[in-house]
Amino acid sequence: MRLLLIAVLLLLFGGCANKNAPSAPDLQDEDIDEFEQEFLASSSNDFDPLEGYNRAMTKFNNAVMINVASPVAQGYKKIVPKGARSSIGNFFDNLMFPVRFVNNLLQGKITNAFSEGGRFIINTTVGFLGFANVATDVYKIEEYNEDFSQTLGVWGIPSGPHIVLPLLGPSNVRDFSSIFVDSLLSPSTYSGKILNNYENVGLTSLRVANSMPEMVDMYKTITKDAIDLYPLLKNMYEQRKETLIKE
């Protein structure tokens, strides 16, 4: 039970940094100043019926990020070298192939879906189960990272009101409703049927812990000069989602 509790806590804290805060793992550092100026200048969604709750939850999530997730991430960085973290990240990214493949198909991006299939085959075989990203590093095959929230956006489903999820961070009604569908496509949902409880908990803990250092560093960079944290994260999230949908 103790091991399971630790894994659950890691999963929750990792979600804060990884899933939606601020849902921009592919943002480059040089983009941050531009995003801050654009997003603080004007809001992309003035309709915010949950603003009071959202502001309170943003403060809570920020406290968890700084006081819990950050120390865990720093400790993990000291224990696991950068090269090993990169290989572990490649392995778990390769496992998420079904999510990307299916959502590319659902969006009518057939070429991208087949490209994802090729990436998976190459990285699973030549890349030693995905620990080496041979598809990108050697064959220059691009990854097309699509999820069901983007699929719903492509289908014309409106985002709905913004909502900040406990520990998971910024989201909206459309994106929150898509989490279940993506979970059905994720191999991690079914790993318990293959692994025993301890192995499954250990694998989940490793995945979450490995993603935290980069996410925490990005979060701190984005928010370090923020006067009002809530509109910054809200507008960045909504604008970023709309950009991904239009790509």
C-alpha positions as CSV (number, residue, x, y, z in Angstrom):
1,M,0.0,0.0,0.0
2,R,2.8,2.4,0.8
3,L,4.4,1.9,-2.6
4,L,1.1,2.4,-4.3
5,L,0.5,5.6,-2.4
6,I,3.9,7.0,-3.5
7,A,3.1,6.1,-7.1
8,V,-0.3,7.8,-7.0
9,L,1.2,11.0,-5.5
10,L,3.9,11.0,-8.1
11,L,1.3,10.5,-10.9
12,L,-0.7,13.4,-9.6
13,F,2.2,15.8,-9.1
14,G,3.6,14.7,-12.5
15,G,0.3,15.5,-14.1
16,C,0.5,19.0,-12.9
17,A,3.8,19.5,-14.7
18,N,3.2,17.2,-17.6
19,K,-0.4,17.1,-18.8
20,N,-1.6,20.7,-18.8
21,A,0.7,23.0,-17.2
22,P,0.8,24.8,-19.4
23,S,0.3,22.1,-22.0
24,A,3.3,23.2,-23.9
25,P,6.1,20.6,-23.7
26,D,7.2,21.5,-27.2
27,L,7.5,25.3,-26.5
28,Q,11.0,26.6,-27.0
29,D,12.5,29.0,-24.5
30,E,12.8,31.8,-27.1
31,D,9.0,31.6,-27.6
32,I,8.1,32.3,-24.0
33,D,8.6,36.1,-24.0
34,E,6.5,36.4,-27.1
35,F,3.8,34.3,-25.7
36,E,3.7,36.2,-22.4
37,Q,3.3,39.6,-24.2
38,E,0.6,38.2,-26.5
39,F,-1.4,36.4,-23.9
40,L,-1.3,39.1,-21.2
41,A,-2.2,41.8,-23.7
42,S,-5.6,40.2,-24.5
43,S,-7.7,37.3,-23.5
44,S,-8.8,34.8,-26.1
45,N,-11.8,33.8,-24.0
46,D,-13.6,36.5,-22.0
47,F,-16.4,34.1,-20.9
48,D,-15.0,32.7,-17.6
49,P,-17.9,31.6,-15.3
50,L,-15.5,29.6,-13.1
51,E,-12.9,32.4,-12.6
52,G,-13.2,32.4,-8.8
53,Y,-12.7,28.7,-8.6
54,N,-10.0,28.7,-11.3
55,R,-8.0,31.4,-9.5
56,A,-8.1,29.5,-6.2
57,M,-7.1,26.2,-7.9
58,T,-4.3,27.9,-9.8
59,K,-2.8,29.1,-6.4
60,F,-3.1,25.6,-5.0
61,N,-1.5,24.0,-8.1
62,N,1.3,26.5,-8.1
63,A,2.0,25.7,-4.4
64,V,2.2,22.0,-5.2
65,M,4.4,22.6,-8.2
66,I,6.9,24.8,-6.2
67,N,6.9,23.0,-2.9
68,V,6.4,19.3,-3.9
69,A,6.9,18.7,-7.6
70,S,10.0,20.9,-7.9
71,P,12.0,19.2,-5.1
72,V,11.0,15.7,-6.4
73,A,12.2,16.8,-9.9
74,Q,15.5,18.2,-8.6
75,G,16.2,15.0,-6.7
76,Y,15.4,12.8,-9.7
77,K,17.8,14.9,-11.9
78,K,20.6,14.3,-9.4
79,I,20.1,10.6,-9.4
80,V,19.4,10.0,-13.1
81,P,21.8,11.4,-15.7
82,K,20.4,13.5,-18.6
83,G,21.2,10.8,-21.2
84,A,19.3,8.2,-19.3
85,R,16.4,10.5,-18.8
86,S,16.3,11.1,-22.5
87,S,16.3,7.4,-23.3
88,I,13.5,6.7,-20.7
89,G,11.5,9.5,-22.2
90,N,11.9,8.1,-25.7
91,F,10.7,4.7,-24.5
92,F,7.5,6.0,-23.0
93,D,6.9,8.3,-26.0
94,N,7.1,5.3,-28.2
95,L,4.5,3.5,-26.1
96,M,2.1,6.4,-26.8
97,F,2.0,5.6,-30.5
98,P,-1.6,4.4,-30.5
99,V,-2.9,7.7,-29.2
100,R,-1.1,9.6,-31.9
101,F,-1.9,7.1,-34.7
102,V,-5.6,6.9,-34.0
103,N,-6.1,10.6,-33.6
104,N,-4.3,11.4,-36.8
105,L,-6.6,9.0,-38.6
106,L,-9.7,10.6,-36.9
107,Q,-8.5,14.0,-38.2
108,G,-8.1,12.7,-41.7
109,K,-4.3,13.0,-41.6
110,I,-3.6,9.7,-43.2
111,T,-0.1,10.5,-44.3
112,N,0.8,11.6,-40.7
113,A,-0.8,8.4,-39.3
114,F,1.3,6.2,-41.6
115,S,4.4,8.2,-40.6
116,E,3.6,7.5,-37.0
117,G,3.3,3.8,-37.8
118,G,6.7,3.9,-39.5
119,R,8.2,5.7,-36.5
120,F,6.9,3.1,-34.1
121,I,8.3,0.1,-36.2
122,I,11.7,1.7,-36.5
123,N,12.0,2.8,-32.9
124,T,10.7,-0.5,-31.5
125,T,13.1,-2.6,-33.6
126,V,16.3,-0.6,-34.5
127,G,15.7,1.7,-31.6
128,F,15.8,-1.1,-28.9
129,L,12.1,-0.9,-27.8
130,G,12.1,2.9,-28.3
131,F,14.9,3.8,-26.0
132,A,16.7,5.3,-29.0
133,N,14.7,7.7,-31.2
134,V,16.2,6.4,-34.4
135,A,13.2,7.6,-36.5
136,T,14.0,11.2,-35.7
137,D,17.7,11.2,-35.1
138,V,18.7,9.1,-38.2
139,Y,15.7,9.0,-40.6
140,K,14.4,12.5,-39.8
141,I,10.8,11.2,-39.6
142,E,8.7,13.8,-37.8
143,E,6.4,13.0,-34.9
144,Y,2.8,14.2,-35.2
145,N,1.5,14.5,-31.7
146,E,-2.3,14.5,-31.8
147,D,-4.7,13.8,-29.0
148,F,-8.5,13.5,-28.8
149,S,-9.0,17.1,-27.6
150,Q,-7.3,18.3,-30.8
151,T,-9.5,15.8,-32.7
152,L,-12.6,17.3,-31.2
153,G,-11.4,20.8,-32.1
154,V,-10.8,19.7,-35.7
155,W,-14.4,18.4,-35.7
156,G,-15.6,21.8,-34.7
157,I,-16.5,21.1,-31.1
158,P,-16.1,24.4,-29.1
159,S,-13.7,24.4,-26.1
160,G,-16.3,25.5,-23.6
161,P,-15.5,27.4,-20.4
162,H,-11.9,27.3,-19.1
163,I,-11.4,25.1,-16.0
164,V,-8.3,24.5,-13.9
165,L,-8.1,20.9,-12.7
166,P,-6.7,20.0,-9.3
167,L,-3.0,19.1,-9.8
168,L,-3.5,18.7,-13.6
169,G,-3.6,22.4,-14.3
170,P,-5.3,24.4,-17.1
171,S,-7.9,22.8,-19.3
172,N,-11.4,23.4,-20.6
173,V,-14.6,21.4,-20.9
174,R,-13.8,19.9,-24.3
175,D,-10.3,18.9,-23.4
176,F,-11.3,17.5,-20.0
177,S,-13.9,15.3,-21.7
178,S,-11.3,13.9,-24.0
179,I,-9.1,12.5,-21.3
180,F,-11.1,9.2,-21.0
181,V,-10.9,8.5,-24.8
182,D,-7.1,9.0,-24.9
183,S,-6.8,6.8,-21.8
184,L,-8.5,3.9,-23.7
185,L,-5.8,4.2,-26.4
186,S,-2.9,4.4,-23.9
187,P,-1.0,1.1,-23.3
188,S,-0.5,2.3,-19.7
189,T,-4.2,1.7,-19.0
190,Y,-3.8,-2.0,-19.7
191,S,-0.3,-2.6,-18.3
192,G,-1.8,-4.0,-15.0
193,K,-3.0,-7.0,-17.0
194,I,0.5,-7.8,-18.0
195,L,2.6,-6.7,-15.0
196,N,2.1,-7.5,-11.4
197,N,1.1,-4.7,-9.0
198,Y,4.6,-3.8,-8.0
199,E,5.9,-3.8,-11.6
200,N,3.0,-1.6,-12.7
201,V,3.5,0.9,-9.9
202,G,7.2,1.1,-10.6
203,L,6.7,1.6,-14.3
204,T,4.1,4.4,-13.7
205,S,6.3,6.0,-11.1
206,L,9.3,6.0,-13.4
207,R,7.2,7.5,-16.3
208,V,5.9,10.4,-14.1
209,A,9.2,11.1,-12.4
210,N,11.1,11.1,-15.6
211,S,8.8,13.7,-17.2
212,M,8.9,16.1,-14.2
213,P,12.3,17.8,-14.4
214,E,11.7,19.3,-17.9
215,M,8.2,20.3,-17.1
216,V,9.1,21.9,-13.8
217,D,11.9,23.9,-15.4
218,M,9.6,25.1,-18.2
219,Y,6.9,26.0,-15.7
220,K,9.3,28.1,-13.6
221,T,10.6,29.8,-16.7
222,I,7.2,30.7,-17.9
223,T,5.9,32.0,-14.6
224,K,8.9,33.6,-13.0
225,D,7.9,37.2,-13.9
226,A,4.2,36.7,-13.9
227,I,2.2,39.4,-12.0
228,D,-1.1,37.5,-12.3
229,L,-0.5,33.8,-12.8
230,Y,-4.0,32.8,-13.7
231,P,-4.6,34.8,-16.9
232,L,-1.1,34.0,-18.1
233,L,-1.6,30.2,-17.8
234,K,-5.2,30.4,-19.0
235,N,-4.5,32.4,-22.1
236,M,-1.3,30.5,-22.9
237,Y,-3.2,27.2,-22.7
238,E,-6.1,28.3,-24.8
239,Q,-4.0,29.9,-27.5
240,R,-1.6,27.0,-27.7
241,K,-4.5,24.6,-28.1
242,E,-6.1,26.6,-30.9
243,T,-2.7,26.7,-32.6
244,L,-2.3,22.9,-32.4
245,I,-5.8,22.4,-33.7
246,K,-5.1,24.6,-36.8
247,E,-1.8,22.8,-37.7
